[in-house]
């Protein structure tokens, strides 16, 4: 009876090892959540010294974000797909005064930081200058 218990235990270990080995062969993906987003780049000449809030729209879906004055690139999560999208960006001061508004058509790029077998996100990149909003090249 002791030898039968030994064989059962060995079988369980082998099955468990086979299942674990199969799970480890996939690409290691980070636990970071990647979201579709409009990425707004502020050119150095853009008038942003009084800017506190930016609102971005990708098609009919909009989101607003507080401006991080230490970062020239602001990422605003907005769901979108792979197709061409009209991006509108509006900047306001703390009192609500509009400093700029503009729109442009952008084809979002796919971002796959952990590789093609992991989560991906679409990014619509635009640049704000004194003369308006344009696709980021």
HUGIBEL-V605383 format. One record per residue. NEAR is the number of other C-alpha atoms within 12 Angstrom. Layout:
[[NEAR] [NEAR]]
This chain:
[[7] [8] [9] [10] [11] [12] [13] [14] [14] [14] [14] [14] [14] [14] [14] [14] [14] [14] [13] [13] [12] [12] [12] [12] [12] [13] [14] [16] [19] [15] [10] [14] [15] [24] [24] [28] [37] [46] [39] [43] [32] [36] [22] [15] [15] [23] [22] [29] [20] [21] [26] [27] [30] [40] [36] [42] [35] [39] [25] [14] [23] [23] [24] [25] [27] [22] [29] [21] [18] [12] [16] [22] [23] [33] [32] [37] [28] [31] [26] [31] [25] [20] [18] [20] [31] [28] [40] [38] [44] [32] [38] [26] [21] [16] [12] [16] [16] [21] [28] [30] [28] [28] [29] [28] [25] [32] [26] [30] [26] [23] [23] [21] [20] [18] [16] [15] [15] [19] [22] [25] [29] [32] [36] [45] [41] [40] [35] [37] [27] [19] [17] [26] [31] [29] [31] [25] [12]]
